Amino acid sequence: SHEIRTPMNAILGFSYLITDPESSEPAKQEYVKIIKSNAEMLMNLINDILDISLIESGEVKLKTKPIEVNGLLNELKCFFDQEKEKYRKNHLKIIVDFDRDLEKVVINTDNVRLRQIISNLLSNAIKFTDEGRVEFGYRLSGENGLIFFIKDTGIGIDPKNHQAIFDRFSKFSIADESKLFPGTGLGLAICSELVNLLGGKIWLDSFPGKGSTFYFTLPCTLDESSEILHETKRFNNNKDRLAGKTILVAEDVVSNYQLLNAFLSQSQVNVLWAQNGVEAVDIFTKNRNIDIILMDIQMPLMDGLMA
């Protein structure tokens, strides 16, 4: 509850301050950054809690498809090069390390879950590393799998905590007990559960003051086909074709509609709004030139599924 209340206090408090007529424009800009940062933190916490609940109830459904591994790792490097600023650690080096002779390693696995595992481990590595670098990549493991690794030069973990580090809600302070890092203690538990679901194993090599290296394996079917690369290029070439399209947004929460409308307005699309399922059906009946419908599930009068 403490980890949820902390960002909520910041979001509410700075939201009031931003409407204060005596607040200067530079101060308001700073308040916006703080609100955004804490909102992202809160969303991550909620996602972790939802993920562990899905795993406990056995509701996680894996969606296996061909994934171009090198492309995924390079995307994550670009993302976390920007994330460093959030942690105020622009001086850290983030290095992608894989066999450059393997230009197109395509494996069959769940892209969303693999990305989630590596992202969680990279976030931890950056959070617990003040100086040096974070390296991540993979090596081929025999003919039927890969070993991924995420290595940092951070504070390290005492060997006595290695087994418990993957338990739910596990949190450990640094050696002198002077600092407890924020978070629910669910990230590594989620990684462990997801790796198990994908048929792999996860472990670590770490010692206080010497940094940490997390490893996990995936039993993958290697696919030398480059079809997935062509699909990516086709998608990138077509993403601008939304211009001029008509999109119906069925959403009863005004703020959700305003947010969607703000994003969609950047794509030069025509946006129609229905505040419940009945309106959605009525608007669609009268405007058969609608190209896309973004349908909320829970709405008054008629829900999204019925509509």
matplotlib code that plots the C-alpha trace (Angstrom):
import matplotlib.pyplot as plt

x = [0.0, 2.9, 4.3, 0.9, 0.1, 3.5, 3.0, -0.7, 0.2, 2.6, 0.0, -2.8, -0.6, 1.1, -2.2, -3.6, -0.4, -0.5, -3.9, -2.7, -2.7, 0.4, 2.5, 5.0, 5.2, 8.6, 7.2, 4.2, 6.4, 8.3, 5.1, 4.0, 7.2, 6.7, 3.1, 4.0, 6.9, 4.8, 1.8, 4.2, 5.5, 1.9, 0.9, 4.0, 3.0, -0.6, 0.6, 2.9, 0.0, -2.3, 0.4, 1.1, -2.6, -3.0, -0.1, -1.5, -4.9, -3.4, -4.9, -1.7, -2.1, 1.1, 1.0, 3.9, 5.1, 8.5, 10.6, 13.7, 15.9, 18.6, 16.0, 14.2, 17.4, 18.3, 14.8, 15.2, 18.6, 17.1, 14.3, 16.5, 19.0, 16.1, 14.9, 18.3, 17.3, 14.3, 16.8, 19.2, 21.9, 22.8, 26.4, 25.7, 26.6, 24.0, 25.7, 24.0, 26.2, 25.4, 27.3, 27.4, 27.8, 24.2, 22.5, 19.0, 18.2, 14.4, 12.9, 9.4, 8.3, 5.9, 7.2, 5.3, 6.5, 10.1, 10.1, 8.6, 11.2, 14.2, 12.7, 12.2, 15.7, 17.1, 15.1, 16.5, 20.0, 19.8, 18.1, 20.8, 23.8, 25.2, 28.5, 29.8, 27.6, 24.8, 25.3, 22.6, 22.4, 22.3, 24.4, 23.3, 22.9, 23.3, 20.9, 17.6, 17.8, 19.3, 20.9, 20.0, 22.0, 21.7, 24.9, 25.5, 28.3, 25.9, 25.5, 25.2, 23.2, 24.4, 24.5, 22.3, 19.5, 19.9, 17.2, 14.7, 15.2, 12.7, 10.0, 7.0, 7.3, 11.0, 13.0, 16.5, 18.4, 22.1, 24.8, 24.7, 20.9, 20.9, 18.7, 15.6, 14.8, 11.3, 9.1, 6.7, 9.2, 7.2, 9.4, 11.8, 9.0, 7.1, 10.3, 10.8, 7.1, 7.2, 10.5, 9.0, 5.9, 8.1, 9.9, 13.1, 15.1, 16.4, 19.3, 21.9, 25.5, 26.1, 28.1, 27.8, 29.9, 30.7, 27.5, 25.0, 24.4, 21.0, 20.7, 17.6, 17.2, 14.6, 14.0, 13.5, 13.0, 15.4, 14.0, 16.4, 13.5, 13.6, 9.8, 9.3, 11.7, 9.6, 6.4, 8.0, 9.0, 5.5, 3.9, 6.3, 5.4, 1.7, 1.4, 0.8, -2.3, -4.6, -4.8, -8.4, -9.9, -13.0, -12.7, -15.6, -14.5, -17.1, -16.1, -18.2, -15.4, -14.9, -11.2, -10.4, -12.1, -10.2, -6.9, -7.7, -8.9, -5.7, -3.5, -5.7, -5.7, -2.0, -2.8, -5.3, -8.2, -11.9, -13.1, -16.7, -17.7, -20.3, -20.8, -22.5, -23.2, -26.6, -25.0, -22.2, -24.7, -26.8, -23.8, -22.4, -25.8, -25.9, -22.3, -21.3, -18.1, -16.5, -13.1, -12.2, -14.1, -12.3, -14.9, -14.9, -16.2, -17.9, -20.4, -24.0, -27.2, -25.4, -21.9, -19.2, -19.6, -23.3, -22.7]
y = [0.0, 2.3, 1.9, 2.8, 5.7, 7.4, 8.1, 8.9, 11.6, 13.2, 13.0, 14.6, 17.2, 18.5, 18.4, 20.9, 23.0, 23.2, 24.9, 27.5, 30.9, 31.9, 29.0, 30.2, 28.7, 27.0, 25.5, 24.2, 22.5, 20.8, 19.8, 18.1, 16.1, 15.0, 14.0, 12.0, 10.2, 9.2, 8.2, 5.9, 4.5, 3.8, 2.2, -0.1, -1.1, -1.9, -3.9, -6.0, -6.7, -7.7, -9.8, -11.8, -12.3, -13.6, -16.0, -17.2, -17.9, -19.7, -17.1, -16.2, -17.3, -17.5, -16.3, -17.8, -16.3, -15.7, -13.0, -11.4, -11.4, -8.9, -6.4, -6.8, -6.2, -3.1, -1.7, -2.2, -0.6, 2.5, 2.6, 2.2, 4.8, 7.2, 5.7, 6.4, 10.1, 9.1, 7.5, 10.4, 8.0, 9.3, 8.5, 4.7, 2.8, 0.3, -2.3, -4.9, -8.0, -10.8, -12.7, -10.3, -13.2, -14.1, -11.3, -12.8, -15.0, -15.7, -17.7, -18.9, -17.6, -15.1, -11.6, -9.7, -11.9, -12.1, -8.3, -8.0, -10.3, -8.5, -5.1, -6.0, -7.2, -4.1, -1.8, -3.4, -3.3, 0.4, 1.1, -0.7, 0.6, 4.0, 3.8, 1.7, -0.1, -2.5, -5.2, -7.5, -10.0, -13.8, -16.8, -19.9, -22.8, -26.0, -26.6, -26.0, -22.8, -19.5, -18.2, -14.5, -12.4, -9.0, -7.9, -4.8, -3.2, -2.3, -3.0, -6.8, -9.2, -11.3, -15.0, -15.8, -13.9, -15.5, -18.1, -15.7, -12.9, -14.6, -14.8, -12.5, -9.2, -9.8, -6.6, -6.2, -3.1, -2.6, -3.8, -0.9, -1.0, 2.8, 2.6, 0.5, 0.9, 1.5, -1.1, -3.9, -6.7, -8.4, -7.8, -10.8, -13.0, -12.2, -12.8, -16.2, -17.3, -16.1, -17.9, -21.1, -20.6, -20.3, -23.5, -22.0, -21.5, -18.3, -17.8, -15.2, -14.7, -11.9, -10.7, -7.4, -4.7, -6.8, -6.4, -8.9, -11.1, -12.6, -15.5, -17.2, -19.9, -20.3, -23.6, -22.1, -23.3, -21.3, -20.1, -18.9, -17.3, -13.5, -13.2, -11.4, -8.7, -8.1, -7.9, -5.2, -3.1, -3.4, -2.2, 0.8, 1.7, 1.5, 3.3, 6.7, 5.4, 6.4, 10.0, 10.7, 7.6, 7.8, 6.3, 5.7, 5.9, 4.2, 5.3, 6.6, 8.1, 11.6, 11.8, 8.6, 9.9, 13.2, 11.4, 9.1, 12.1, 14.0, 11.2, 10.5, 14.2, 13.9, 11.3, 13.5, 11.2, 12.0, 11.0, 10.2, 9.7, 7.4, 7.5, 4.1, 1.0, 2.2, 5.4, 3.4, 1.2, 4.2, 6.2, 3.2, 2.6, 6.2, 6.4, 3.3, 4.9, 4.2, 2.5, 1.6, 1.3, 1.5, -0.1, 0.1, -3.0, -1.6, 1.2, 2.1, 1.1, -1.4, -2.8, -3.1, -6.8, -6.5, -3.5]
z = [0.0, 0.7, -2.8, -4.3, -2.0, -2.6, -6.3, -5.7, -3.2, -5.7, -8.5, -6.5, -4.7, -7.9, -9.8, -7.2, -7.5, -11.3, -11.1, -8.6, -10.3, -8.3, -9.7, -12.3, -15.8, -15.2, -12.0, -13.8, -16.4, -13.6, -11.9, -15.2, -15.3, -11.7, -12.3, -15.5, -13.7, -10.7, -13.0, -14.9, -11.6, -10.4, -13.7, -13.5, -10.0, -11.0, -14.0, -11.8, -9.4, -12.3, -13.9, -10.7, -10.2, -13.7, -13.2, -9.9, -11.5, -14.5, -16.9, -18.8, -22.4, -24.4, -28.1, -29.9, -33.2, -35.0, -33.3, -34.8, -31.6, -32.7, -33.7, -30.3, -28.4, -30.4, -29.8, -26.1, -26.1, -27.8, -25.3, -22.2, -23.5, -23.1, -19.8, -18.2, -17.9, -15.7, -13.3, -13.7, -14.9, -18.3, -17.6, -17.6, -20.7, -22.0, -24.3, -26.5, -26.8, -29.2, -32.0, -34.9, -37.3, -36.4, -38.3, -38.4, -35.5, -35.7, -32.9, -32.1, -28.7, -27.1, -28.1, -25.4, -22.5, -23.7, -24.0, -20.5, -19.0, -20.5, -19.7, -16.0, -15.7, -17.5, -15.3, -12.2, -13.5, -14.2, -10.9, -8.8, -10.8, -10.1, -12.0, -14.9, -17.5, -18.1, -20.8, -22.2, -25.0, -25.7, -26.8, -28.6, -26.3, -28.2, -31.1, -29.2, -27.3, -26.3, -23.0, -22.4, -19.9, -18.2, -16.5, -14.4, -12.3, -9.5, -5.8, -6.1, -4.0, -1.0, -1.9, 1.1, -0.7, -4.2, -3.7, -2.1, -4.7, -7.0, -4.2, -4.3, -2.4, -1.7, -1.1, 0.2, 1.3, 0.4, 2.8, 5.2, 5.5, 4.7, 1.6, 0.6, -3.1, -4.3, -5.9, -4.9, -5.0, -7.7, -10.8, -10.4, -9.3, -12.5, -14.6, -12.9, -13.5, -17.1, -17.9, -16.4, -18.5, -21.6, -20.7, -19.5, -16.3, -14.6, -12.2, -11.1, -10.3, -7.9, -4.9, -2.9, -4.6, -7.6, -9.6, -10.8, -13.9, -14.5, -16.9, -18.4, -21.0, -23.7, -25.5, -29.0, -32.4, -34.6, -37.8, -40.5, -42.5, -42.9, -43.5, -40.2, -41.3, -44.4, -42.3, -40.1, -43.1, -44.6, -41.4, -41.1, -44.8, -44.1, -40.7, -42.4, -44.2, -41.3, -42.7, -43.8, -42.2, -40.0, -36.5, -34.1, -30.5, -28.2, -24.7, -21.8, -19.7, -21.0, -20.0, -21.9, -25.0, -24.7, -24.5, -27.5, -29.5, -28.7, -30.0, -33.0, -34.1, -34.9, -37.6, -39.5, -38.9, -38.6, -35.1, -34.1, -30.4, -28.9, -25.1, -24.8, -26.9, -28.1, -29.5, -31.1, -33.0, -34.0, -35.3, -37.2, -38.8, -40.0, -41.1, -43.0, -44.1, -40.7, -41.1, -37.5, -34.2, -30.9, -28.6, -24.8, -23.0, -19.9, -20.9, -19.8, -21.6, -23.8, -23.2, -25.9, -26.4, -27.0, -29.4]

ax = plt.figure().add_subplot(projection="3d")
ax.plot(x, y, z, "-o")
ax.set_aspect("equal")
plt.show()
